[in-house]
Amino acid sequence: MYNAINLYEFVDALSMQVRFKLHKGDSELSKSGLIKKRQFNITFSKAKPILAKQNIDIEHLYEIAQGDILRPSIQSWLGINTMMHMQSPVLEKLEKQVNKSEIKAFYQANKSQFKFLSHVKAHGAQFAHRANAVSFRTLAGNKTLKQALVILGKQDIYAQYNSELNRKNKSSWVVQLAFTTKENTISPIIRTPSGEWVVIHSYEHQFEYFSPEDEPYDTKQKGHRKTKSGTTV
């Protein structure tokens, strides 16, 4: 089964440079590529049942890997990320072509693009065993997550923040989770970096706007907060 590799499966993952070399007849490259693909299939096949025993989904691992495809150096060059002793040549070139009045005009015309999530409220529980987290999530779905905490006598993982979170708290993993969970939705069962399991409910999301003077990577709470009625304060 490990040798069953079709042409599309092999070529689809290759870069354009490698495909061009194969087109020119580089047989050694073709041979090494096939060997790597076969080794991947063998490793994948052996790892899947082992991961399943630990309740780890292989598809989730794919998502994690894809999130790391853009390496820091490429992110910096594109202006996605800033690195020490390195700036983005792309952004530096564009910066020289744009004046402050144009920046302010663009900001006013596209203010919705500068909105960011500044405050959320959340409740959640943490478990040593996944089965307990599954039972808790089922109960939270039938009641509410806050009620489930009371019924099972569980400590709210956001109690130390009085369940009111802001961007200053985001160094905490569980706080970051509250900011990335869809509003008014009970999260799926999520594995923590320490190997435990959490279920949370994030609600009452509040947004603010970056000001025209903010740098793209600035996370200070500037601008105006948008209320539920749509007005700004």
Secondary structure, DSSP 4 states (H G I P E B T S, - for coil): -TT---HHHHHHTS-HHHHHHHHTT-HHHHHHHHHHHHHHHHHHHHHHHHHHHTT--HHHHHHHHHTT-S-HHHHHHHTSS-BTTB--HHHHHHHHH--HHHHHHHHHHTGGGGEEEEEEEEEEEEESSHHHHHHHHHHHHHS-HHHHHHHHTPPPTTGGGTTEEEGGGTTSHHHHHHHHSPTTEE---EE-TTS-EEEEEEEEEEEEE--TTS-TT-----S-EEPTTS-B-
